[in-house]
Amino acid sequence: MAKAKKTTRRKTRKPWTARDLKTLRQMVRQKALGRVIAKKLGRTLKAVHIKASKDGIRWNR
């Protein structure tokens, strides 16, 4: 009997909204940790770092 082919679901990219960016900027000003920001936005830490870098938002980790 043949095994059923295992399928994986690919996560789709979630677009950044103006509200997400506002929240990101506010939390950076409050010196929140990156992982806390990521959890609040429902994104990965890497996604938050990349977006912050592209938009010129910097904070100390």
C-alpha angles and dihedrals in degrees: 000000000000121000118245113253111255113231127198127206117232116219114239122228113259111217119234113247128204088251091055091052092047091051091048092052093046094050092047089053088051088052094240119172118260094242091053091051091047092051092047091051094042093238138114121269090243092053090052092049093049094048092046090050093049092049094046095247110147132184137163112258 
